[in-house]
């Protein structure tokens, strides 16, 4: 789940711990959107969840695919 997002990075909730400097790909569940990212930090926020700070390899357009008029974030996976 996306907590916060910008053209340069995001804070997302994950169900596993990620090591700083790990490389990953953030993808949209529906569609063909993806962006390479690097883990900046990972903090446990609950027993089975971590807040992960991501830095995108390249800046992305602030208009995220799948964002509707309601302003909801697209469903992304890492």
Buried (B, 14 or more C-beta within 10 A) or exposed (E): EBEEBEEEBBBBEBEEEBEEEBEBEBBBEEEEBEBEBBBBEBEEEEEEBBBBBBEBEEEBEEEBEBEEEEEEBBEBEB
